[in-house]
Every structure is written in C-alpha cells, then in structure tokens.
Amino acid sequence: MATALQEISPETVAEHGLSPEEYQRILNALGREPNLVELGIFSVMWSEHCSYKSSRLHLKKLPTTAPWVICGPGENAGVIDIGDGQAAIFKMESHNHPSYIEPYQGAATGVGGILRDVFTMGARPVANLNALRFGRPDHPKMRHLIAGVVAGIGGYGNCVGVPTVGGEVNFDTAYDGNILVNAMTVGVASTDKIFYSAATGIGNPIVYVGSKTGRDGIHGATMASADFDENSDEKRPTVQVGDPFTEKLLIEACLELMATDAIVAIQDMGAAGLTSSSVEMASKGGAGIRLNMNAVPQREEGMTPYEMMLSESQERMLMVLKPGREAEAEAIFRKWELDFAVIGEVTDTGHMVLEHNGEVVCDIPLGPLADDAPSTTARTSAKTSTRRGPRSRRSATSRNRPTSPPTC
C-alpha cells in the first residue's frame, strides 16, 4: 500500500478518478502538492457519488419547499410533517454499480445505507421499498444479477426486521450493461426529536460508534462514479460487506442515546466512510475537525490513515456529543456490544486535520472539499447561457432550489 509520502504522479491522479483540471484545483486550494491521504480524500469527495458534479445543477431545479416540508435536500434524509406531532423521514438512493459488480452485497449494503440515513435523523425505520431495472431476461449475466440483487435486498431488510412493503421490476435491453438498483426506506419520528449533522461547539468530542473499520470498500465511491469496462469485475473488492445484525444493534443503540439530550450532531458513515461523514459534519457546522487516526477502531492490523479514511466498512456512525456525556454514551453502545471511541474534537480552524503516530498526515481546508467541489454541468451551462443570452439565466434563477445537493 502506498504511503502518505508517495510522490503524486499523473498516473496516481488518474487512478484516483481525477482529471488534470481537477488536480490543478487541488493545487490551488492547498497552495502546495497534496500527499496521498489528501489526494484520496479529494478524490472521493469530488466523485460523482459524493459531489453530484454532473447532476446537482439539475437537482436544484426540483421543488423542495412546502408548508409540510421540515427538511429538504442537504441532510441525510427528507423530513415531512404528517400531523399529530409526527414526521415521516425517508430516503431513496441508488446502488447501481456495486450491485452490478457484486449483486448480493451491492444491493444489501444499499439497503443498509438508507436505513442508516433514516435512523440517523431520529426515526425508527418501518418500511423498505425498491425500484429495479434489469436487462434482457435471456442475457447471460442477468439471471445471476437478478437472483443476487433480490436476495440482497430481502436478506438485509429481513435480518434488520424492516419489511419490504413494495417494489417494481422492469426489463429492457438498455440495462444489459448497467442495471439500476434503487432502494427506499421510510421511518417515523417525533417532530421535536429530529437530529441533524452540523458539528458545532468548539472542543466538543467527536465519537465513533458501531463496527470496526476494515479494508473493505476502499475507493467504493470512486468506483461507483466510474464507467464500466471489461475489467469491471476486478473492482469487486471495492464493494462493501454488510452485516444486518450489527445494523439492528446500531439502530437500537442510536435510538436509545437519542432519547437523551447528549447528541449535538450525528452522521452515518456511508459512501467515502469516515471522510464524508467528518467533512459533511464540519462543513455544515461552519467548523473544523481534528481526528486522531490511532483512536479509530480497526479490525485489521497495520491500517494506514489512507485506508481508514477511504474505507466504506458498514454499520458505522460519527457523532458530536455534549462535553461530559461520553461515559453515558459509551455505556449504551457497550451494552449493545458495539465499538465506541472518542477520536477527535470540533475546532474553529475550518480545516480537516488528521494525526497519526503523533504526526499531522492531512491538513485540508473544508470549503474546497464540500461547497466548492467542481461541477461538470456548471461549465456547460455557463457556455449555454452565454450563447442564449439573458432569457436562459432568468429562467434558471426563478426556480425553487435547495441550498445544497443531497449528502453522500
């Protein structure tokens, strides 16, 4: 495995799914060459899977506000007021590439991810749904894909104890080479007990809970953003491995802690794992974050900061707690036989700083990682607007739009 001191060559940049123009943006943001840890963090945060760089311009055109909308885009899930002091919290997400490469685990971890998005906000999940698109039934690979995806969706949901109440399947030759696996979870919460992800409170402890971090799923977000080719099967190690029984424990532990007032912010470790969760929490709170990588629970020996930050091991959460509440929270998670570790603190630097073995191995300003991520459609749109004149620009600005794209 390469080290943080490895020289960053054009080949290394390309291997991380970054264009030369995007790498130049990194140089401009840092004012220096990144090390490998920093390059890896930029690569996953700027991937299509996390930054929506080819689609967020179009997502902003969708209506997202109404009297009954408590929370629109920008958080882990949407929140709708359904009356009587209750809210429906829901999320729909695709897991297409992982499911094509490894159908069972790709579909299963897709379900696990949206379950986490929903209970992260304080809801108990009550129903799963799905919408699937496959190629020709007689395609040589399709029987394998269908069997794996259906088993993965049902297996994970059943083991967690959340029923799949509806779904749809369609077949078309257009999906022979790239199936679509869309999963949805709906949960119910009290409107006065909804949890958000913005990290606040300088000095507040940042805690890691759930499963240990392993080497599964490294570069999963980058893989999910790439095109398929004849070597796609070689990307199977980038697909995460789910454990629905651990997720069931995580649901109960989180909801038990949420019944107290100990949590300041909470974010699940989805695509890009510890990287996306920490970056999103700090950037939404307008704060900085400092993490001690030696404190991250690990299930494999000799893991590097690069591996820990990019791992997409499942069933993990990141929280900011109120000072002095660590022991109370730890007791709950230990009771449910889950890992618990204080791994850092909220800072006022506006930077992500990672330490390992007493040395700083990463120091990145959060703005370029999150809000200033490149947009491939923005450049095209700007050119189109210039050609078409003011009418196009007025039309764009008149639409109802969210303040940020969906989270990773």
C-alpha positions as CSV (number, residue, x, y, z in Angstrom):
1,M,0.0,0.0,0.0
2,A,1.3,3.4,-0.9
3,T,2.2,5.8,1.9
4,A,1.3,9.4,2.5
5,L,4.8,10.4,1.4
6,Q,4.4,8.8,-2.1
7,E,5.1,11.1,-5.0
8,I,1.9,12.2,-6.7
9,S,2.4,11.4,-10.4
10,P,-0.1,12.0,-13.3
11,E,-0.8,8.2,-13.1
12,T,-1.6,8.4,-9.4
13,V,-4.0,11.3,-10.1
14,A,-5.7,9.4,-12.9
15,E,-6.0,6.3,-10.7
16,H,-8.0,8.4,-8.2
17,G,-10.5,9.4,-10.9
18,L,-9.4,13.0,-11.1
19,S,-8.8,15.0,-14.2
20,P,-5.7,17.2,-14.7
21,E,-8.0,20.2,-14.3
22,E,-9.4,18.9,-11.1
23,Y,-5.9,18.2,-9.8
24,Q,-4.9,21.8,-10.6
25,R,-7.9,22.9,-8.5
26,I,-6.5,20.9,-5.6
27,L,-3.1,22.6,-6.0
28,N,-4.8,26.0,-6.0
29,A,-6.8,25.1,-2.9
30,L,-3.9,23.8,-0.9
31,G,-1.2,26.1,-2.3
32,R,1.1,23.0,-2.4
33,E,1.2,19.4,-3.6
34,P,-1.1,17.1,-1.7
35,N,0.1,13.9,0.0
36,L,-1.6,10.6,-0.8
37,V,-4.0,10.8,2.1
38,E,-5.1,14.3,1.0
39,L,-5.4,13.2,-2.7
40,G,-7.5,10.2,-1.7
41,I,-9.9,12.5,0.4
42,F,-10.3,14.9,-2.5
43,S,-10.9,12.0,-4.9
44,V,-13.8,10.6,-3.0
45,M,-15.4,13.9,-2.0
46,W,-15.2,15.1,-5.6
47,S,-16.5,11.9,-7.1
48,E,-19.9,11.9,-8.8
49,H,-21.2,9.6,-6.0
50,C,-20.5,12.2,-3.3
51,S,-20.5,15.6,-5.1
52,Y,-23.1,15.0,-7.7
53,K,-20.9,17.1,-10.0
54,S,-22.7,16.2,-13.2
55,S,-26.2,16.2,-11.8
56,R,-26.5,18.8,-8.9
57,L,-27.3,21.6,-11.4
58,H,-30.4,19.6,-12.4
59,L,-31.3,18.5,-8.9
60,K,-31.5,22.2,-7.9
61,K,-34.4,22.6,-10.3
62,L,-36.7,20.3,-8.4
63,P,-39.2,21.8,-6.0
64,T,-38.2,21.2,-2.4
65,T,-40.2,23.5,-0.2
66,A,-43.8,23.4,1.1
67,P,-45.5,24.1,4.4
68,W,-45.2,20.4,5.3
69,V,-41.5,20.1,4.4
70,I,-39.5,20.1,7.6
71,C,-36.2,19.3,5.9
72,G,-35.4,19.2,2.2
73,P,-32.1,18.4,0.5
74,G,-28.8,18.8,2.3
75,E,-29.3,16.4,5.2
76,N,-29.2,12.6,5.4
77,A,-32.9,12.2,4.5
78,G,-36.0,14.2,3.8
79,V,-38.5,15.1,6.6
80,I,-42.2,15.7,6.1
81,D,-44.7,16.7,8.8
82,I,-47.6,14.2,8.8
83,G,-49.5,15.7,11.7
84,D,-50.1,14.8,15.3
85,G,-46.5,15.8,16.2
86,Q,-45.1,13.1,13.9
87,A,-42.8,13.2,10.9
88,A,-42.1,10.8,8.1
89,I,-38.4,10.6,7.4
90,F,-37.4,8.9,4.1
91,K,-34.6,8.4,1.7
92,M,-34.3,6.9,-1.8
93,E,-30.8,6.0,-3.2
94,S,-29.3,4.0,-6.0
95,H,-26.6,1.3,-5.6
96,N,-26.2,0.5,-9.3
97,H,-22.5,0.0,-9.9
98,P,-21.9,-2.0,-6.7
99,S,-24.8,-4.3,-7.4
100,Y,-23.6,-4.9,-11.0
101,I,-20.2,-5.9,-9.7
102,E,-21.3,-7.9,-6.6
103,P,-25.1,-8.2,-6.7
104,Y,-25.9,-9.5,-3.3
105,Q,-23.6,-7.3,-1.2
106,G,-24.1,-4.3,-3.5
107,A,-27.9,-4.4,-3.1
108,A,-27.7,-5.4,0.6
109,T,-25.4,-2.5,1.6
110,G,-27.6,-0.2,-0.5
111,V,-30.5,-1.0,1.8
112,G,-28.2,-0.8,4.9
113,G,-27.1,2.7,3.8
114,I,-30.5,4.2,3.5
115,L,-31.6,2.6,6.7
116,R,-28.8,4.4,8.4
117,D,-29.7,7.7,6.7
118,V,-33.2,7.4,8.2
119,F,-32.4,6.5,11.8
120,T,-29.5,8.9,11.8
121,M,-32.2,11.6,11.9
122,G,-34.0,10.1,14.8
123,A,-36.6,7.9,13.1
124,R,-37.3,4.3,13.6
125,P,-37.4,2.6,10.1
126,V,-40.8,1.0,9.4
127,A,-40.7,0.1,5.7
128,N,-38.4,-0.6,2.7
129,L,-39.3,-0.3,-1.0
130,N,-37.3,-0.7,-4.2
131,A,-37.4,0.0,-8.0
132,L,-35.2,-2.3,-10.1
133,R,-34.2,-2.2,-13.8
134,F,-32.6,-5.2,-15.4
135,G,-31.6,-6.0,-19.0
136,R,-33.0,-8.8,-21.2
137,P,-34.0,-11.9,-19.1
138,D,-32.1,-14.1,-21.5
139,H,-28.9,-12.0,-21.2
140,P,-26.1,-14.4,-20.0
141,K,-25.4,-12.4,-16.8
142,M,-28.9,-11.3,-16.0
143,R,-30.1,-14.4,-14.1
144,H,-27.1,-14.0,-11.7
145,L,-27.8,-10.3,-11.3
146,I,-31.5,-10.7,-10.6
147,A,-31.0,-13.5,-8.1
148,G,-28.3,-11.6,-6.2
149,V,-30.0,-8.3,-6.1
150,V,-33.4,-9.7,-4.9
151,A,-31.7,-11.8,-2.3
152,G,-29.5,-8.9,-1.1
153,I,-32.5,-6.5,-0.7
154,G,-34.7,-9.1,1.1
155,G,-31.9,-10.6,3.2
156,Y,-30.7,-7.3,4.7
157,G,-34.1,-5.9,5.3
158,N,-35.5,-9.1,6.9
159,C,-32.5,-9.6,9.2
160,V,-32.8,-6.0,10.4
161,G,-36.5,-6.5,10.9
162,V,-37.8,-3.8,8.5
163,P,-40.2,-5.2,5.9
164,T,-40.1,-4.6,2.2
165,V,-43.6,-3.4,1.5
166,G,-43.5,-2.6,-2.2
167,G,-41.4,-2.5,-5.3
168,E,-41.3,-2.8,-9.0
169,V,-39.2,-4.5,-11.7
170,N,-38.8,-3.7,-15.3
171,F,-36.7,-5.3,-18.1
172,D,-35.2,-3.6,-21.1
173,T,-32.1,-4.1,-23.3
174,A,-31.0,-0.6,-22.3
175,Y,-30.0,-2.1,-18.9
176,D,-28.0,-5.1,-20.3
177,G,-24.7,-3.4,-19.3
178,N,-25.7,-1.4,-16.3
179,I,-28.6,-2.3,-14.0
180,L,-30.4,0.1,-11.8
181,V,-31.0,-0.7,-8.1
182,N,-33.0,1.9,-6.3
183,A,-33.9,1.4,-2.6
184,M,-36.0,3.4,-0.3
185,T,-36.6,3.5,3.5
186,V,-39.3,5.3,5.4
187,G,-39.2,5.9,9.1
188,V,-41.3,7.7,11.7
189,A,-40.1,10.2,14.3
190,S,-41.4,12.9,16.6
191,T,-41.2,16.4,15.1
192,D,-39.4,17.7,18.2
193,K,-36.8,14.9,18.2
194,I,-35.2,15.2,14.7
195,F,-31.4,15.1,14.6
196,Y,-29.1,16.9,12.2
197,S,-25.5,16.6,11.1
198,A,-23.9,20.1,11.6
199,A,-21.0,19.8,14.0
200,T,-21.0,22.7,16.5
201,G,-19.4,23.6,19.8
202,I,-15.6,24.2,19.7
203,G,-13.9,21.4,21.7
204,N,-16.9,19.1,21.7
205,P,-15.9,15.4,21.5
206,I,-16.2,13.5,18.2
207,V,-17.1,9.9,18.8
208,Y,-17.0,6.8,16.5
209,V,-19.6,4.1,17.1
210,G,-20.6,0.8,15.5
211,S,-18.4,-1.7,13.7
212,K,-14.7,-1.6,13.4
213,T,-13.1,-0.2,10.3
214,G,-11.6,-2.7,7.8
215,R,-10.2,-2.6,4.3
216,D,-13.4,-3.5,2.5
217,G,-15.0,-0.8,0.3
218,I,-11.9,1.3,-0.2
219,H,-12.5,3.6,-3.2
220,G,-16.1,2.4,-3.3
221,A,-17.4,6.0,-4.0
222,T,-14.8,6.4,-6.8
223,M,-15.8,3.0,-8.3
224,A,-19.5,3.9,-8.2
225,S,-18.8,7.1,-10.2
226,A,-16.8,5.4,-12.9
227,D,-17.8,3.9,-16.3
228,F,-17.8,0.1,-16.7
229,D,-15.3,-1.7,-18.9
230,E,-14.1,-5.2,-19.5
231,N,-12.2,-5.0,-16.2
232,S,-15.1,-4.1,-14.0
233,D,-15.2,-7.5,-12.2
234,E,-11.7,-6.6,-10.8
235,K,-13.4,-3.8,-8.8
236,R,-15.3,-6.4,-6.6
237,P,-13.0,-5.6,-3.6
238,T,-14.3,-2.0,-3.6
239,V,-17.9,-3.2,-2.7
240,Q,-18.7,-3.1,1.0
241,V,-19.7,-6.1,3.0
242,G,-22.8,-5.6,5.1
243,D,-23.8,-7.1,8.5
244,P,-27.5,-6.5,9.1
245,F,-27.5,-8.0,12.6
246,T,-24.9,-5.4,13.6
247,E,-27.1,-2.7,12.0
248,K,-30.0,-3.8,14.1
249,L,-27.9,-3.3,17.2
250,L,-26.8,0.1,15.9
251,I,-30.4,1.2,15.3
252,E,-31.4,0.3,18.9
253,A,-28.3,1.9,20.4
254,C,-28.6,5.1,18.5
255,L,-32.3,5.5,19.2
256,E,-31.6,4.9,22.9
257,L,-29.0,7.6,23.0
258,M,-31.3,9.9,21.0
259,A,-33.8,9.6,23.9
260,T,-31.3,11.6,25.9
261,D,-30.0,15.1,25.1
262,A,-26.4,14.1,24.7
263,I,-26.1,14.3,20.9
264,V,-25.1,17.6,19.2
265,A,-24.8,16.2,15.7
266,I,-24.8,12.7,14.1
267,Q,-23.9,11.4,10.6
268,D,-23.7,7.9,9.2
269,M,-20.5,6.7,7.5
270,G,-21.9,6.0,4.1
271,A,-20.0,6.4,0.8
272,A,-16.4,7.6,1.5
273,G,-16.9,6.4,5.1
274,L,-15.1,8.4,7.7
275,T,-14.1,11.0,5.1
276,S,-17.6,12.0,4.0
277,S,-19.1,11.9,7.5
278,S,-16.4,14.1,9.1
279,V,-16.3,16.6,6.1
280,E,-20.0,17.0,6.0
281,M,-20.4,17.4,9.7
282,A,-17.7,20.1,10.0
283,S,-18.6,22.0,6.8
284,K,-22.3,22.1,7.6
285,G,-21.5,23.5,11.1
286,G,-19.0,26.0,9.7
287,A,-16.4,24.5,11.9
288,G,-13.2,22.5,11.7
289,I,-12.4,19.0,12.8
290,R,-9.3,17.2,14.2
291,L,-9.1,13.4,14.3
292,N,-6.6,11.1,15.9
293,M,-6.4,8.2,13.5
294,N,-4.8,5.9,16.1
295,A,-8.0,6.0,18.1
296,V,-10.2,4.7,15.2
297,P,-11.4,1.1,16.0
298,Q,-9.8,-1.2,13.5
299,R,-10.3,-4.8,12.7
300,E,-7.2,-5.3,10.6
301,E,-3.5,-4.9,11.5
302,G,-1.4,-2.1,10.2
303,M,-4.1,0.0,8.6
304,T,-2.9,3.4,7.2
305,P,-4.7,6.7,7.5
306,Y,-5.4,6.5,3.8
307,E,-7.2,3.1,4.2
308,M,-9.0,4.3,7.3
309,M,-10.4,7.4,5.7
310,L,-11.4,5.8,2.5
311,S,-12.8,2.5,3.9
312,E,-16.5,2.0,3.4
313,S,-16.9,-0.6,6.1
314,Q,-20.6,-0.7,7.0
315,E,-22.6,-0.1,10.2
316,R,-20.6,2.9,11.5
317,M,-21.7,6.3,12.7
318,L,-19.9,9.5,13.7
319,M,-21.3,11.8,16.5
320,V,-20.6,15.1,18.2
321,L,-21.5,14.8,21.9
322,K,-22.0,17.4,24.5
323,P,-19.0,17.7,26.8
324,G,-19.0,15.2,29.7
325,R,-21.5,12.9,28.1
326,E,-19.0,10.4,26.8
327,A,-19.3,7.8,29.6
328,E,-23.1,7.8,29.3
329,A,-23.0,7.3,25.6
330,E,-20.3,4.6,25.8
331,A,-22.3,2.6,28.3
332,I,-25.2,2.4,25.9
333,F,-23.1,1.3,23.0
334,R,-21.1,-1.2,25.0
335,K,-24.4,-2.6,26.2
336,W,-25.4,-3.3,22.6
337,E,-21.9,-4.9,22.0
338,L,-20.8,-2.1,19.7
339,D,-17.5,-0.2,19.5
340,F,-17.2,3.2,20.9
341,A,-14.2,5.6,20.8
342,V,-13.6,9.3,21.2
343,I,-11.5,10.0,18.1
344,G,-11.3,13.8,17.9
345,E,-12.8,17.2,18.6
346,V,-14.6,20.1,16.8
347,T,-12.3,23.0,16.1
348,D,-12.6,26.6,14.8
349,T,-10.0,26.2,12.1
350,G,-12.2,25.4,9.1
351,H,-9.8,22.6,8.3
352,M,-9.8,18.9,8.4
353,V,-6.6,17.9,10.3
354,L,-5.7,14.2,10.8
355,E,-3.0,13.0,13.1
356,H,-1.3,9.6,13.1
357,N,1.5,8.4,15.3
358,G,1.9,11.9,16.6
359,E,2.3,13.5,13.1
360,V,-0.1,15.6,11.0
361,V,-0.8,13.5,7.9
362,C,-3.6,15.7,6.4
363,D,-4.5,19.4,6.6
364,I,-7.2,20.4,4.2
365,P,-9.5,23.5,4.1
366,L,-13.1,22.2,4.2
367,G,-14.5,24.7,1.7
368,P,-12.9,23.1,-1.4
369,L,-13.9,19.6,-0.3
370,A,-17.6,20.3,0.1
371,D,-19.2,23.5,-1.1
372,D,-16.6,24.3,-3.8
373,A,-16.5,20.8,-5.4
374,P,-16.2,21.0,-9.2
375,S,-19.3,20.8,-11.3
376,T,-19.1,19.4,-14.8
377,T,-22.6,20.7,-15.8
378,A,-22.0,24.2,-14.4
379,R,-19.3,24.9,-17.1
380,T,-21.5,23.6,-19.8
381,S,-24.5,25.5,-18.5
382,A,-22.4,28.7,-18.4
383,K,-21.4,28.4,-22.0
384,T,-25.0,27.7,-23.0
385,S,-26.3,30.7,-21.0
386,T,-23.8,32.9,-22.8
387,R,-25.0,31.8,-26.2
388,R,-28.7,32.0,-25.4
389,G,-28.5,35.4,-23.6
390,P,-30.3,36.7,-20.5
391,R,-33.5,34.7,-21.0
392,S,-31.9,31.5,-20.1
393,R,-30.3,33.0,-16.9
394,R,-33.6,34.4,-15.7
395,S,-35.3,31.1,-16.2
396,A,-32.7,29.4,-14.1
397,T,-32.8,31.8,-11.2
398,S,-36.6,31.8,-11.0
399,R,-36.8,28.1,-10.0
400,N,-37.2,26.8,-6.5
401,R,-34.0,25.1,-5.5
402,P,-32.3,23.6,-2.4
403,T,-29.2,25.2,-0.9
404,S,-27.0,22.1,-1.3
405,P,-27.0,18.8,-3.1
406,P,-28.0,15.6,-1.3
407,T,-25.4,14.2,1.1
408,C,-23.1,11.4,0.3
